[in-house]
Amino acid sequence: MQHRLLLLLTLISYVLVFELESTVKAKAPYGFTVELIHRYSPLSPFYNASLVSSEMLTKNAIRSMEQIKHLQSSINENVVKSVVVPTDQGFYLMKLSFGTPPAEYFAIVDTTSDLTWIQCVPCTQCYSQGTSLFDPDSSSTYQAFPCNSQICQAFSGEQYCFKTNDCQYNITYPEGSSTLGILSSDSLSFDSTNGERNIFPMSIFGCGRDNLVNFGNLGFAGIVGLGGGPFSLVSQKATQMNHRFSYCFVPHSAKSNGKLIFGQEPITSRPGAVSTPLVSKSPQTFYYLTLEGVTVGGKTARPSSRQGNVVIASAVTLTILEQDLYNGVEAMVKDAIGGKPVQDPSGIFNLCYGAGTNINVPDMVFHFSGADVRLRPINTFQRNGDLVCMVIVPTNNNPSVFGNYAQINFQVEYDLQKRTVSFAPTDCTEQ
């Protein structure tokens, strides 16, 4: 235990040194905004016009159920497993660059992952991403961590070495996918919406050389880890980001982009903004909130579990509730809508109605500790071919997950210093 604590303190000190050196080369503290592009948006470079809405929703649902298994497995085993997500699902992408000179890529924004990683050459096994892989030899600022370095031991828990004496990271996912590569550092940069380039020198990331995935060609380069662990981008560069980041998700079919905001002014003073505490639990990668109940039509259902019973996630599409709470929510929604539900032929969604019927979807209020978040129909129901289905589903395990459908048209802010998450109702297409 003392050895692990020493390694963690060493890692924190190492990251602080990185921040101090970076501050000399970049403005700090400061704020900037980058665009978020939904995977299915017509503005996405991976947009597939032939993929109809029902296919999108089904793929999102299947991926979400796999994702919750991954999260629950990580929590139940008390270990951190980064989450890899499939290409044709409901994710938000951001554009970023690695190296000097900068090489540009698209990557998934994920609040349930820590290590940022991209595919690199030489590559033993890589999936198709539509662009050239990152070449460390082409960057004058690239460095690989030696396998006997303290940063390597802090990440892996023990030493892992390539034949070249470079530090190896190896992440395996519950469904059999994996990524293996070199723990590295290089300049990481973003083009902000005001036209400025924001540079973070010596950012720690994974240079993937062997990436086995079980969900087809991804089309994009990797993952931007925004989780709560010490290796995530927001933990590494917390001082330069004012210990705060937020995002604003547009509807999945919107013809405009959302925003990912690092630093800048807090949203807590905005009309309708509410805040709820972050709960410290293991693993620290995930952001845990406390859900006290859900109200529909004047009735309230409450969960059986208590503090820190929900993980808020940017890369999980559906909202997934513990079974008893879900049963209560479904019953209240049925009472509010009336009419006769229709069975989903795929068996994925528990509550659907015919798309041609005139149903009045009620608002739902999610009562987080100290924060009531009102979800509109766009957050809770989606068109699924000839059906309209509730995009909230049950799970037999903890935790529940507050997915990205539920977060559409909110600016969601994570204050890592105050340890809060705030929600401000926003038309994200106008940001």
HUFENZI-V193911 format. One record per residue. RES is the residue in one letter. PSI is psi in radians with two decimals (* if undefined). BURIAL is 1 if it has 9 or more other C-alpha atoms within 8 Angstrom, else 0. Layout:
BEGIN
RES_PSI_BURIAL + RES_PSI_BURIAL
END
This chain:
BEGIN
M_-0.78_0 + Q_-0.65_0 + H_-0.73_0 + R_-0.69_1 + L_-0.71_0 + L_-0.73_0 + L_-0.69_1 + L_-0.75_1 + L_-0.66_0 + T_-0.75_1 + L_-0.79_1 + I_-0.74_1 + S_-0.70_0 + Y_-0.78_1 + V_-0.66_1 + L_-0.68_1 + V_-0.75_0 + F_-0.76_1 + E_-0.75_1 + L_-0.74_0 + E_-0.65_1 + S_-0.61_1 + T_-0.56_1 + V_-0.56_0 + K_-0.19_0 + A_2.76_1 + K_2.33_0 + A_2.47_0 + P_2.75_1 + Y_3.01_1 + G_2.64_1 + F_2.85_1 + T_2.39_1 + V_2.74_1 + E_2.51_1 + L_2.26_1 + I_2.11_1 + H_2.51_1 + R_-0.63_1 + Y_0.00_1 + S_2.51_1 + P_-0.32_1 + L_-0.12_1 + S_2.44_1 + P_-0.20_0 + F_0.32_0 + Y_2.34_1 + N_1.78_0 + A_-0.38_0 + S_-0.16_0 + L_1.90_0 + V_2.89_0 + S_-0.65_1 + S_-0.65_1 + E_-0.72_1 + M_-0.84_1 + L_-0.72_1 + T_-0.79_1 + K_-0.72_1 + N_-0.77_1 + A_-0.79_1 + I_-0.77_1 + R_-0.67_1 + S_-0.71_1 + M_-0.64_0 + E_-0.69_0 + Q_-0.73_1 + I_-0.57_1 + K_-0.72_0 + H_-0.81_1 + L_-0.79_1 + Q_-0.66_1 + S_-0.76_1 + S_-0.74_1 + I_-0.78_1 + N_-0.59_0 + E_-0.06_0 + N_0.62_0 + V_2.73_0 + V_2.13_0 + K_2.00_1 + S_2.69_1 + V_2.17_1 + V_2.47_0 + V_2.57_0 + P_2.85_1 + T_-0.68_1 + D_0.73_0 + Q_-3.08_1 + G_1.22_1 + F_2.85_1 + Y_2.30_1 + L_2.68_1 + M_2.68_1 + K_2.31_1 + L_2.89_1 + S_2.55_1 + F_2.51_1 + G_3.09_1 + T_1.94_1 + P_2.75_0 + P_2.39_1 + A_2.23_1 + E_2.43_0 + Y_2.84_1 + F_2.43_1 + A_2.77_1 + I_2.36_1 + V_2.09_1 + D_1.98_1 + T_0.00_1 + T_0.27_1 + S_2.64_1 + D_-1.17_1 + L_2.18_1 + T_2.31_1 + W_2.65_1 + I_2.87_1 + Q_2.45_1 + C_2.77_1 + V_2.62_1 + P_2.49_0 + C_2.14_1 + T_-0.77_0 + Q_2.00_0 + C_2.62_1 + Y_2.87_1 + S_2.20_0 + Q_0.01_1 + G_-0.14_0 + T_2.96_0 + S_2.55_0 + L_2.71_0 + F_2.30_1 + D_1.86_1 + P_-0.56_1 + D_-0.33_0 + S_-0.06_0 + S_2.19_1 + S_-0.19_0 + T_0.08_1 + Y_2.44_1 + Q_2.43_0 + A_2.43_1 + F_2.34_1 + P_2.62_1 + C_-0.35_1 + N_0.18_0 + S_2.71_1 + Q_-0.58_1 + I_-0.62_1 + C_-0.78_1 + Q_-0.63_1 + A_-0.61_1 + F_-0.81_0 + S_-0.34_1 + G_-0.33_0 + E_3.05_0 + Q_2.38_1 + Y_2.32_1 + C_2.43_1 + F_2.92_1 + K_-0.42_0 + T_0.07_0 + N_0.28_0 + D_2.58_1 + C_2.22_1 + Q_2.30_1 + Y_2.61_1 + N_1.88_0 + I_2.17_1 + T_2.43_1 + Y_2.67_1 + P_-0.56_0 + E_0.10_0 + G_-0.15_0 + S_2.83_1 + S_2.79_1 + T_2.35_1 + L_2.40_1 + G_-2.73_1 + I_2.25_1 + L_2.15_1 + S_3.03_1 + S_2.59_1 + D_3.03_1 + S_2.27_1 + L_2.28_1 + S_2.69_1 + F_2.46_1 + D_2.06_1 + S_2.92_1 + T_-0.27_1 + N_0.11_0 + G_-0.13_0 + E_2.64_0 + R_2.21_0 + N_2.12_1 + I_2.33_1 + F_1.63_1 + P_2.69_1 + M_0.83_1 + S_2.38_1 + I_2.30_1 + F_2.97_1 + G_2.26_1 + C_1.69_1 + G_2.21_1 + R_-0.34_1 + D_1.75_1 + N_1.85_1 + L_2.08_1 + V_2.63_1 + N_0.34_0 + F_0.66_0 + G_-2.99_0 + N_2.23_0 + L_-0.78_1 + G_-0.29_1 + F_2.95_1 + A_-0.48_1 + G_-2.56_1 + I_2.43_1 + V_1.92_1 + G_2.02_1 + L_0.38_1 + G_-3.07_1 + G_-0.01_1 + G_2.91_1 + P_-0.32_1 + F_-0.05_1 + S_2.79_1 + L_-0.75_1 + V_-0.47_1 + S_-0.73_1 + Q_-0.74_1 + K_0.56_1 + A_-0.74_1 + T_-0.75_1 + Q_-0.34_1 + M_0.26_1 + N_0.44_1 + H_0.53_1 + R_2.38_1 + F_2.77_1 + S_2.88_1 + Y_2.80_1 + C_1.91_1 + F_2.19_1 + V_2.82_1 + P_2.64_0 + H_-0.48_1 + S_0.18_0 + A_2.59_1 + K_0.54_0 + S_2.86_0 + N_2.68_1 + G_-2.97_1 + K_2.49_1 + L_2.11_1 + I_2.18_1 + F_2.19_1 + G_-2.44_1 + Q_-3.09_1 + E_2.54_0 + P_2.73_0 + I_0.00_1 + T_-0.37_1 + S_-0.04_0 + R_2.67_0 + P_2.28_0 + G_-0.04_0 + A_2.40_1 + V_2.69_1 + S_2.55_1 + T_2.54_1 + P_2.54_1 + L_2.42_1 + V_2.25_1 + S_2.01_0 + K_2.96_0 + S_2.45_0 + P_2.65_1 + Q_-0.14_1 + T_-0.71_1 + F_2.62_1 + Y_1.93_1 + Y_2.34_1 + L_2.90_1 + T_2.04_1 + L_2.09_1 + E_-0.31_1 + G_2.98_1 + V_2.26_1 + T_2.32_1 + V_2.16_1 + G_0.61_1 + G_-0.09_0 + K_2.63_0 + T_2.32_0 + A_2.48_1 + R_2.54_1 + P_2.76_1 + S_-0.53_0 + S_2.90_0 + R_-2.08_1 + Q_2.37_0 + G_0.70_1 + N_0.04_1 + V_2.38_1 + V_2.21_1 + I_2.27_1 + A_2.37_1 + S_-0.38_1 + A_0.18_1 + V_2.23_1 + T_-0.91_1 + L_2.77_1 + T_2.31_1 + I_2.06_1 + L_2.60_1 + E_2.60_1 + Q_-0.84_1 + D_-0.74_0 + L_-0.74_1 + Y_-0.76_1 + N_-0.73_1 + G_-0.73_1 + V_-0.79_1 + E_-0.76_1 + A_-0.74_0 + M_-0.70_1 + V_-0.74_1 + K_-0.77_1 + D_-0.69_0 + A_-0.65_1 + I_-0.72_1 + G_-2.94_0 + G_3.11_0 + K_2.13_0 + P_2.76_0 + V_2.39_1 + Q_2.37_1 + D_2.07_1 + P_-0.52_0 + S_-0.32_0 + G_0.13_0 + I_-0.78_0 + F_2.41_1 + N_-0.47_1 + L_1.97_1 + C_2.75_1 + Y_2.74_1 + G_2.33_1 + A_-0.41_1 + G_-0.21_0 + T_2.69_0 + N_1.59_0 + I_2.52_0 + N_1.69_0 + V_2.18_1 + P_2.74_1 + D_2.67_1 + M_2.42_1 + V_2.02_1 + F_2.05_1 + H_1.59_1 + F_2.81_1 + S_1.95_1 + G_0.07_1 + A_2.04_1 + D_2.06_1 + V_2.01_1 + R_2.08_0 + L_2.29_1 + R_2.99_1 + P_-0.57_1 + I_-0.40_1 + N_-0.29_1 + T_-0.37_1 + F_2.53_1 + Q_2.64_1 + R_2.31_1 + N_1.41_1 + G_-2.08_0 + D_0.11_0 + L_2.80_1 + V_2.11_1 + C_2.57_1 + M_2.19_1 + V_0.67_1 + I_2.24_1 + V_2.82_1 + P_2.80_1 + T_2.62_1 + N_-0.05_0 + N_2.88_0 + N_2.69_0 + P_2.99_1 + S_2.90_1 + V_2.29_1 + F_1.78_1 + G_-3.11_1 + N_-0.35_1 + Y_-0.76_1 + A_-0.32_1 + Q_-0.02_1 + I_2.39_1 + N_0.57_1 + F_2.48_1 + Q_2.10_1 + V_2.07_1 + E_2.32_1 + Y_1.97_1 + D_1.84_1 + L_-0.26_0 + Q_-0.80_0 + K_-0.23_0 + R_0.96_1 + T_2.75_1 + V_2.30_1 + S_2.60_1 + F_2.21_1 + A_2.03_1 + P_2.25_1 + T_2.49_0 + D_1.69_1 + C_-0.31_1 + T_-0.27_1 + E_0.00_0 + Q_*_0
END
